[in-house]
Amino acid sequence: MRYMKILVLGVVLGWAASLPAEASSSNWYNSEGGKVRLVTTGKPDEAGKIHGVLDIALKPGWKTYWRDPGDAGVPPQLDISGSTNIADAQLSFPPPQRHDDGYGKWAGYDRPVSLPVTFTVSSPGQPATIDAHVFLGICETICIPVQTRLSVDPGSDPDNATDAALVKTALATLPSPARSDFGVSVLPGDHETLVVQAQSPGDPQSVDFFIAGERDYMFGAPVRSQRDGKLVFTVPILDRPSATPTDGGLYYTLTSAEGSVDGLLPFP
């Protein structure tokens, strides 16, 4: 069952006190395994987007999850429904690492990480404040949930060079779009497996494939193999919707010693 190994310590961690929005970055919220805050570049761009990061400073030995944490983790989540003049918030993820904690294999980060966030302003030109409820899991020998409320007024410090530099650096860590020589293509599979062939420059032994379960899909850890000299990943489909979606696709990241790319795959 997904999330089965998360130790619920809500009484211990609680919710951070609701603080007034007074800066383009929030205060840090401290937890047992690290601390977390929101940082923004201040005013929206010409498209009505405010760029920011969910900044996660992990203590040594602690880890946190990617967008798909496997069958027993908690992906980072933002609820911005309490915000003013903010219509949407989309998290992006740097390339993850593969981890095996003895309970299962999952994707995540074992170092401090800044997850880019794009906030969409409802009415450009009008004041906007971000009031975000944050939920994520961090792990050492056990995993604990971090739940807090982070408040930001992006317009109160719109020209903060330090914040802008942090956001720019985080955006530069994101995977590039997949291309013909660096990406994956789907091979014939069956109802219980997703099979892809990976193309990547550099050493094929450094390549790893990450697929995010969405729309009621759940995947196991990919198994790598060679077919006719080609690198292939076979991914168990642990759960799937009763009907295959006809719109959108499944997000994937392909990593190697040469960098990382991402894209969408059709629903299997």
N, C-alpha and C positions, 0 to 999 in steps of 0.2 A: 504494500500500500504506500503510495506516495506520501512523503513527510513522516513516515513511521519512526524515524530515528531522531526527530527533533525533540529535544527536551523542553517542554513548555515551562518557561520561567517567567511568565507574564507578571506574576505578583512581584518577582524580584526586580525585573527590568522596568516594568510599568511603562507609562507613557511620559515623555518629556513634557514639562510644563509648557503651556502655550505662551510663547513669547511674542511681543510685538514685532512686526516686520519693520526693521530699521536699517537694513543694509542690503547690498547686492549679493552678499553671502550670509548664510545663517550661522548661528553659533554651532560649535561642535556638540554632538550628543555622545557621551561616553558610555561604553558598555564594557563587559568583562574582557572581550577579545579585541577591542579596538574602539574607534570612534568614527562618526559619520556626520557629514554636513552637506548642504547644498550651496553651490557657487554658481553665479551667473555673470554674463558679460554686461549686464545692466539693461539699457534700452533695447527694444526690438529692432531687428533689421528691416529692410524695405519690404520683405515678404510677411512681416508681422510675426516673426519668430524670435523668441528669446533663447539664446543658447546657454547651456549650463552643464554642470556635472554633478552627479552624486558621488561625492568624494569619500572613499572608504579607506581609512588608515588602520590596517590590521596590525596587531601585535605579532612579534615573531612566533612562528608555529601555528598561527591561526589561518583559516581559509574561508573564502566565501564563494558563492555559486555563480555560474553563467546563467544565460537565459533559460536553458534546460538543464536542471541539476541532476537528472537521473530519476530513479523511482523513489527516492527517499530524502529529497532536499527541498529547499525553499528558494525560488528565484527572487531576485530583487524586484520590489513592486512599489509603485508610487500611486497614491490616490490624491488627486488635486481638486476634488469636488468642492472643497471649502474655499477655493481660491476666488479672487475677484478678477474678472475680465480675462480668465485663462480657460480656453476651450479644450485643450488637449496637452498631454505630455508623453513623449515617446522616448524610451530608453534605448540606447545603442550600446554594443558590447565589444570591447577589444577581444582579440583572439584568446581563447581559454587554454588551459592545460588539462591533461587527463590525470585524474587522481583515483587511487584505490585505497580506501580506508579500512578494508577488511570486511565491510558490509556490502560493498558494491563499488562499481566504477562510476565516476561522475565527472562533470566538466566544471572548472572553476578557476580560482586564483589563489595563490599562496603568498601573495605580496600585496602591498597597498595598491589600490586600483581606483581610477576615476572613470565612472561610467557616464558618457555624454548623454545629456537630456535636451530635447528640443521642445520648448513650450510654445504653443500656438496662442496668440492673443486674439480674443474674440472681436474686439473693436479697436483696431490700430488707432493710435493718437489719444486714446483714453488711458488713465492710470491703471496699472495692473499690479496685483500682489499675489504672491505664490504662498499658499498654505497647504503643505504636502504632508500626508501621513505616509511614512516610510516603513516598509516591512522587508526584512531580509534575514537570511540565516548565516551565521558564522560558526566555524567548527574548529575545535582542537581535537581532543579525544572524544568529546560529545559535541553535538550541535545545539545551539541556542538561538531563539528568535530575537532579533532586535526590532523593537517597535517604538517609533518616535514621531513627533510632529515637528517639522522644520518650517520656519516662516521667513520669507524673503520679500523685500520691497526692491525690485530691480532698478527702479528709477531714482532711488535715494543716493546711489553712488555709481552713476552710469559710466564713469571714466576711470574705474579702478584698474590700473595696468596689471597688477598682480593677479587679480581674478581673471582678466581677459587672457593673460598668458597661460594660466592653468587650463582654461577651457580650450585654447588653441592647441596646447600640447596633448590634451586628452583626445581631441578630434583626430590628431595625426596618428594615434595608435590604432584607429579603426581599420578593419580589413578593406582592401581595395575591391572594386567590382570584379567578379570572375571574368576570365577571358579564355580564348581558345586553347592557349598553352598552359593555363593555370586555372583549373576548375574541375568540375565533375560532370559526367554524363550518366544517365540512367541506363542500366542493363536489364534484360528480362529477369523478373523475380517471380514471387508468388504471393499469395494472400498474407503470408506470415513473414516475409522478408523484403527489405529494400536493398537492392544491389546497385552500386555505382562504380564506375571506373574513374580514377583520378589521374589528371594530367598536371604535372608540376615540374618546374625547373629545379635543378639541383639534385641532391641525394634523396632517392625515394624512401630511404629508411627514416628520414626526418619528417615525413608527411603524416598528418593525422586528419581525420574527418569528424566533424561534429554536426549533428542534425538536431534541430529543435522540434520537439513534439508540440503541436498545436491542434486546435479543432478536434480534441478528443483522441489524438494520436499519442502513443507512448512508445518509446524506442529503448532497446537495450544497447549495450556497448558495441560499437562496430568491431568486426573481425576482419583483419587484413589478410590478403592472399595475393598470389601472382597467377595471372591467366595469360598465357601466350606472351609473356614478358611485360604484361600490363598490370599496374597496381589496382586492385579491386578491394572495395570495402563492402561486406555483407552485414546488414543491420537487422537484428530481430525486431519485428513489430509486435510489441507486447499487448497493445490495445489499439483499437481503431473505432471510428464512428460507424454507426449502422449503415450509413450511406456515404459514399466518397464525395467530398466537396467538389464543386465544379468551378469555384472561383479562388484566386490566390494561389498559394503554394506553401511549401515548407522551407523555412530559413535554414541555411547551412553555412558553415565556415570550414575552409580547408587551410591548414597551416603547414608550413615547411620551414627549413632553414633559410629560405629565400624570402620569407614574408608570409602574408595571409591574404586570402580573398574570400568573398561571400557572395551568396546569390539565393535564388529560389528554385526549388525542385517541385515538379508536379506531384500532387497527392497520389500515393501508391494505391 
